[in-house]
Amino acid sequence: MKACVDLGGTKVAVSLAANGTSSLIGRRSEPTAKTGDNDAVAVQIIRLIDEICAEQGIDAGTIDRVGVSSAGPFELHGGMVELATPNICGGIAGPARGLPNAWMTALLEAPLRNRFAQVRVENDAVAALEAERRWGALQGLDHCAYVTWSTGVGVGLCVDGHVLHGKNGNAGHAGHSFVSDDDNDALCGCGNRGDVEALAAGNGIARRFGQPAPDLFAAAARGEPQALATTDALCRVMGRMLFNLVATLDLERISLGGSVFWNNRDFLLPRLQAQIDGKLEALTRGALLVPAGLGDKVGDYGALALVD
């Protein structure tokens, strides 16, 4: 058996699958651990795997492979991945960020390897990219990306048929690219002010505008002027990041997922596409934004793609 872990700044979800199959069973989800020692996330994952096995009548000793699709960035220590994830590790930006810990990193791969024979950890957007290329909206494409607009903003990149990883597995962190130095309230968990994630990610929207993204976009869809202006500004930030990816990497398609986008996709998609269409058409002509083919299951299947 194999375990598939979708680890984000808000929640962690764990499913099981039999070796040789792509059917997920026994999914459990709960808020990501952010208190206690800095191995709390790894301990949580192991506990969830054991609980699912008990529920399903499966011997936990048969879990020989674990794929972890995780929000980044990562640091490597002794060749093992540790999380340096702004929405999990409160020590990076300090108390002003409001996270209930002072972790600079969170142990992940080492505790899992102490228990399981094979462990593969990848950035969640890279894992989702692999799943979308295999089963979803990016099948057959060699120049593409997956972007998640959720608690944070993450990107997985594929150029010339090669998925990009980088020296520490952090390629694609365009969510931490700077886009403004005028928004002093836009503090990202990475410690920077005015990057894409601080301005437009789900947690940033709630902090900056005093209402969660679903409420803001619902008001905008009703035509409320202030909400509509705020939504358009957020789509400019996200849309310009997407344009920059297309222009820099000569992409043909970007698949979009994550809770902020997915739950408002019909309203947001044309506003994001408008930030690409008609701009330097030699680079953008035909570049298409599409909803993730795997829908709100892209995180689960991203984890599965790592061990399938």
Secondary structure, 3 states (H helix, E strand, C coil): CEEEEEECCCEEEEEEECCCCCCCEEEEEEECCCCCCCCHHHHHHHHHHHHHHHHHCCCHHHCCEEEEEECCCEEEECCEEEECCCCCCCCCCCHHHCCCCCCCCEECHHHHHCCCCEEEEEEHHHHHHHHHHHHCCCCCCCCEEEEEECCCEEEEEEECCEECCCCCCCCCCHHHCECCCCCCCCECCCCCECEHHHHHCHHHHHHHHCCCHHHHHHHHHCCCHHHHHHHHHHHHHHHHHHHHHHHHHCCCEEEEECHHHHCCHHHHHHHHHCCCCCCCHHHHCCCEEEECCCHHHHHHHHHHHHHC
